[in-house]
Amino acid sequence: MDHTEINWKKNTALFLMGQALSHFGSMIVQFAIMWYVVLKSQSGTTMTAFTIIAILPIFFISPFAGVWTDRYNRKYIINIADGSIAFFSLIVAIFMMFGIDSYVILFICSAVRSIGMGVQQPAVNSFIPQIVPKEYLTRVNGIQSSINSFVALVSPMISGALMTFTPLETLFFLDVITAGVGITIVLWLVKVPLSFHEREDIKPIIYFSEVKAGLNYIKSQKYILRLMIVMTVFCFMLAPASFLTPLQVARNFGDDVWRLSVLEIVFAVGLILGGLWISLWGGFRNRVHTIALSLFCMGTFVASLGVVTIFWLYLLFMALIGVFGPIFNTPTIVLLQTNVEPAYLGRVFSLFTMIKSVAFPLGMLLFGPLADFISLNVIMIISGLIMSLLFIPLLTSKHVVKAGEKR
């Protein structure tokens, strides 16, 4: 039973639907926890601790998650990650029903959610090539990007609305329900070609040797190393545009709440449009050219944030940054999906997940304090210009360019 014997379009639609439902419930709860902590503590220290706890577990679990993804049934890995998050949501909901709502419980819940995401992300990226024909990977990944962006757009609004008239534990129960439906869809309705179950008859895992084998594979693939370096610098330099734009808006245009709301909305809309664009267009014949274009454009638009003095132009550039996000991410994911040996795909994606989980916080550790001494306009211009030049190390690498050729 291969792709030709399975209705892959229906199969893929069911998988994306199941993941969207689960992601939707998780995002609602994640925003609710964050706002609950902010409103109850009104402490910058507590909020910093919450942010660290919500990010760091991804970094530490990713090496093991990559091994699991490469050695076990990826559909089960995805569902176990979803189920673990839902189970802890249920536990927290029960605690809160009995009046127990300490920060410790919420922080543990956030850490578990982070671990689940660290396991799920490389598993999903590795699973999609198993159910989607190679020639449609860009389209499907683009659609998935748009779905995730749409969820990111509506979930904070819905979460905020629900919190105004229902207790927090109700939202945790909502997460359990959406995860249950999503898991049921993926587990029972999504079919996997039999050829992808061959690796189930394997020797027991020796984790550190498996991690080492993955690292050795990555070191032997020069295009992965170059992509990894570019991704690290890109995420580090994108930190100001990702986290400091609300502060820049407040300083340059006024601290009206509506301005900050519109800023988030136009960026999310840009992400949705970008995902749809890449899914319909498919990118250039060589995926590296598409990635290079997105790097140059995103860098230019980030630099422009430090130049414009009219608010609606600022919003336009933020929207364009959002548009080119999927133009960068989607062909990068597809390039790896179509070049990396299936036995190492999970470990490669887990490495890229680790890079993202650590590069953004490191960027904030530098640019956040720096913003109190140097104009944010200058920071945006410098970080944007560096980003815009990252296409050079990609296009000058024959290994990366060769890997980008569509097969």
ABEGO torsion letter per residue (X at the ends): XBAAABBAAAAAAAAAAAAAAAAAAAAAAAAAAAAAAAAAAGBAAAAAAAAAAAAAAAAAAAAAAAAAAAABBAAAAAAAAAAAAAAAAAAAAAAAAAGBABAAAAAAAAAAAAAAAAAAAAAAAAAAAAABBAAAAAAAAAAAAAAAAAAAAAAAAAAAAAAAABBAAAAAAAAAAAAAAAAAAAAAABBBBAAAAAAABBBBBBAAAAAAAAAAAAAABAAAAAAAAAAAAAAAAAAAAAAAAAAAAAAAAEABAAAAAAAAAAAAAAAAAAAAAAAAAGEBABAAAAAAAAAAAAAAAAAAAAABABAAAAAAAAAAAAAAAAAAAAAAAAAAAAABBAAAAAAAAAAAAAAAAAAAAAAAAAAAAAAAABBAAAAAAAAAAAAAAAAAAAAABAAAAAAABBX
